[in-house]
Every structure is written in structure tokens, then in C-alpha cells.
Amino acid sequence: MATEQTSNEGQQEKGNENAVPNASLLTIVGFRNAVMEQYRKAKENAEAYPYVWGSYLIVYGGFGLWVAYRYKKLRNTEDRVRALQEKLRTLRQERDPTNSSAVTEKVKSSTDK
């Protein structure tokens, strides 16, 4: 009787081990099917209403281009400011090398925050 119970328990454990990969496989397949279904619905909608989707593309595409342009302009401005600050720092060090080292250390420590 005891040997029958242990063999049944062993079979149940093997069944549970096999069930876990199958369950994860089913969730992956289910997720893939859900994504494919949403893609199919979006594709049908785009084919049914091309002007709506075209307007979305124009509006949000234009907005994305504008953001990219402004970001690039901001980076260029920051680069110019850094170059001017470096130029000012070198001019200050040329004028008064003894006092400028203390000022430079203070500026560097405040920018490290």
C-alpha cells in the first residue's frame, strides 16, 4: 500500500512538471494569437479608413519631426555655451592664474551636483 502511494505521488509530480512548460507554452501561444488578432484588426481598420490613418501619420509625424528639430537645436546651443564657458575659463586663467584655480574648483564642484 505504501509503495502504491509513493508511485502515485511520483506520477503526479511528473505530471505537474510537464504541465508547467505546457502552461507557459500556451500563454506564449495565446499572447502571440492576441497580438496577431490586434494587428489584423488594425490592418482592416487602416484599409477601411485610409484618410484617418493618413492624417494621424501626418500630424504625429510632423510633431515628431518638430521635436527632433528642437532637440537638435537645444544640443547645438548647449555645445556653443560649453565652448564659450571654456573660452572664458581660459581667459580668466590667463589673466590671473593664482585666483582662477580656486574659482575653477568652485565652479567644477557646483556643476558636479
SVG drawing of the C-alpha trace seen along z (x, -y; Angstrom):
<svg xmlns="http://www.w3.org/2000/svg" viewBox="-14 -89 63 91">
<polyline fill="none" stroke="black" stroke-width="0.4" points="0.0,0.0 2.8,-2.4 4.6,-1.6 1.5,-2.4 1.1,-5.8 4.7,-6.7 4.4,-5.6 1.2,-7.7 2.9,-10.7 5.8,-10.3 3.5,-10.2 1.6,-13.3 4.9,-15.2 6.0,-14.2 2.6,-15.3 3.0,-18.7 6.5,-19.2 5.2,-18.6 2.2,-20.9 4.3,-23.9 6.1,-24.1 2.9,-23.4 1.1,-26.2 3.9,-28.6 3.8,-27.5 0.1,-28.0 0.4,-31.5 3.1,-32.3 0.9,-31.0 -2.1,-32.8 -0.2,-36.1 1.0,-35.6 -2.5,-35.0 -3.8,-38.1 -1.1,-40.2 -1.8,-38.8 -5.6,-39.5 -5.0,-43.1 -2.7,-43.5 -5.3,-42.1 -8.0,-44.5 -5.7,-47.5 -4.8,-46.5 -8.5,-46.1 -9.3,-49.5 -6.4,-51.1 -7.7,-49.7 -11.3,-50.8 -10.3,-54.3 -7.1,-55.3 -7.6,-59.1 -8.0,-58.9 -4.8,-56.9 -3.0,-59.2 -4.0,-62.2 -2.6,-60.6 0.6,-59.9 0.9,-63.5 0.0,-65.1 2.1,-62.8 4.9,-62.5 5.1,-66.3 5.1,-66.6 7.9,-64.1 10.0,-66.0 9.4,-69.2 10.5,-67.6 13.6,-66.2 14.5,-69.6 14.1,-71.4 16.1,-68.7 19.0,-69.2 18.8,-72.9 18.9,-72.6 22.0,-70.4 23.8,-72.8 23.0,-75.7 24.4,-73.7 27.5,-73.0 28.0,-76.6 27.5,-77.6 30.1,-75.0 32.6,-76.3 32.1,-79.9 32.4,-78.8 35.7,-77.0 36.9,-80.1 36.0,-82.3 37.7,-79.9 40.9,-80.0 40.8,-83.8 40.3,-84.1 43.2,-81.7 45.5,-83.8 44.6,-87.0 45.1,-85.9 46.4,-82.3 46.6,-82.4 42.9,-83.3 41.4,-81.5 42.3,-78.0 40.2,-78.5 37.3,-79.8 37.5,-77.0 37.4,-74.4 34.3,-76.0 32.6,-76.0 33.5,-72.4 32.2,-71.3 28.9,-73.1 28.4,-71.5 29.1,-68.0 25.9,-68.1"/>
</svg>
